[in-house]
């Protein structure tokens, strides 16, 4: 495993707990489990970045007006927490962070992809639950 990703596992666990597990009262019904859709969302994020570009992939995932089953914003906020853990500045969103550093785009993309990989590994340690349809 990439050493950077290995070091990101503890902050990824904190970010997943903060932004997904404890994010919304609606998820309390999952009792510590994670909606299974998040596993798919984070798994496809890296491919979306490589295919569409970093800004486009992040903008798409931060869009609240999609037909996605679950809001993807908590994943983007978790990534933001990880990549800005040593940054004193506050950002409104992951896209805001990216746009604030136009000269560091390749560095930022690498750190975002590493954070997404760490989150993907962490999510897979939780029980994944599908919402029961009525």
C-alpha positions as CSV (number, residue, x, y, z in Angstrom):
1,X,0.0,0.0,0.0
2,X,1.1,3.5,-0.8
3,X,2.7,5.0,2.4
4,X,0.8,8.3,2.0
5,X,-2.5,6.4,1.9
6,X,-1.5,4.3,4.9
7,X,-0.9,7.5,6.9
8,X,-4.2,8.9,5.8
9,X,-6.3,5.9,7.3
10,X,-6.7,7.5,10.8
11,X,-7.8,10.9,9.5
12,X,-10.0,9.1,7.0
13,X,-11.7,7.2,9.8
14,X,-12.3,10.4,11.7
15,X,-13.7,12.1,8.6
16,X,-16.0,9.2,7.7
17,X,-17.3,9.2,11.3
18,X,-17.9,13.0,11.3
19,X,-19.3,13.4,7.8
20,X,-21.1,10.1,7.1
21,X,-21.8,8.0,10.2
22,X,-22.7,11.0,12.4
23,X,-23.6,13.4,9.7
24,X,-27.4,13.3,9.6
25,X,-30.0,12.1,12.1
26,X,-31.5,10.1,9.3
27,X,-28.4,7.8,9.4
28,X,-29.1,7.0,13.1
29,X,-31.4,4.2,11.8
30,X,-28.3,2.5,10.3
31,X,-26.8,2.2,13.9
32,X,-23.1,2.8,12.9
33,X,-23.4,1.2,9.5
34,X,-23.1,3.2,6.3
35,X,-25.6,3.4,3.5
36,X,-24.1,1.1,0.8
37,X,-24.4,3.8,-1.9
38,X,-21.4,5.6,-0.4
39,X,-19.2,2.6,-1.2
40,X,-20.1,3.0,-4.8
41,X,-19.8,6.7,-4.9
42,X,-16.3,6.7,-3.5
43,X,-15.2,3.8,-5.6
44,X,-16.2,5.6,-8.8
45,X,-14.7,9.0,-7.8
46,X,-11.1,8.3,-8.8
47,X,-12.2,7.1,-12.3
48,X,-14.4,10.2,-12.6
49,X,-11.4,12.4,-11.8
50,X,-9.2,10.7,-14.4
51,X,-11.9,10.7,-17.1
52,X,-13.5,14.2,-16.6
53,X,-10.9,16.1,-14.7
54,X,-10.6,17.1,-11.0
55,X,-12.8,20.2,-11.1
56,X,-15.6,18.6,-13.1
57,X,-15.6,15.5,-10.9
58,X,-15.7,17.4,-7.7
59,X,-18.3,19.9,-9.0
60,X,-20.5,16.9,-10.1
61,X,-20.2,15.2,-6.7
62,X,-20.9,18.4,-4.8
63,X,-24.1,19.1,-6.8
64,X,-27.1,18.6,-4.6
65,X,-29.5,18.6,-7.5
66,X,-28.9,15.2,-8.8
67,X,-30.9,12.0,-9.0
68,X,-28.5,10.2,-6.7
69,X,-29.9,8.0,-4.0
70,X,-27.8,9.8,-1.3
71,X,-26.2,13.2,-1.1
72,X,-22.6,12.9,-2.1
73,X,-21.5,16.1,-0.4
74,X,-20.5,14.3,2.9
75,X,-17.9,12.4,0.9
76,X,-16.5,15.6,-0.6
77,X,-16.5,17.2,2.9
78,X,-14.6,14.1,4.3
79,X,-12.0,14.5,1.5
80,X,-11.7,18.2,2.3
81,X,-11.1,17.5,6.0
82,X,-8.3,15.1,5.1
83,X,-6.5,17.3,2.5
84,X,-6.8,20.4,4.7
85,X,-5.9,18.8,8.0
86,X,-2.7,20.9,8.2
87,X,-4.2,24.1,6.7
88,X,-5.3,26.9,8.9
89,X,-7.6,28.4,6.2
90,X,-11.3,27.4,6.0
91,X,-12.9,26.5,2.7
92,X,-16.6,26.3,1.9
93,X,-16.2,23.2,-0.2
94,X,-13.7,20.9,-1.8
95,X,-14.2,22.8,-5.1
96,X,-13.5,26.1,-3.3
97,X,-10.2,24.6,-2.0
98,X,-9.2,23.5,-5.5
99,X,-10.0,26.9,-7.0
100,X,-8.1,28.6,-4.3
101,X,-4.8,26.9,-5.4
102,X,-4.7,27.1,-9.2
103,X,-0.9,26.7,-9.3
104,X,-0.9,23.5,-7.3
105,X,-3.5,21.5,-9.3
106,X,-1.4,18.3,-9.9
107,X,-0.4,18.2,-6.2
108,X,-3.9,18.8,-5.0
109,X,-5.3,16.1,-7.4
110,X,-2.8,13.5,-6.0
111,X,-3.6,14.4,-2.4
112,X,-7.4,14.2,-3.2
113,X,-7.1,10.8,-4.9
114,X,-5.0,9.5,-1.9
115,X,-7.6,10.8,0.5
116,X,-10.4,9.2,-1.6
117,X,-8.5,5.9,-1.6
118,X,-8.1,6.1,2.2
119,X,-11.8,6.8,2.6
120,X,-12.7,3.9,0.3
121,X,-10.6,1.6,2.5
122,X,-12.2,2.9,5.7
123,X,-15.8,2.7,4.4
124,X,-15.2,-1.0,3.7
125,X,-14.6,-1.6,7.4
126,X,-18.1,-0.6,8.2
127,X,-21.2,-2.6,7.7
128,X,-22.9,-1.4,4.5
129,X,-26.7,-1.3,4.5
130,X,-29.1,-0.9,1.7
131,X,-32.2,1.2,2.6
132,X,-35.3,-1.0,2.6
133,X,-37.8,0.1,-0.1
134,X,-41.4,0.1,0.8
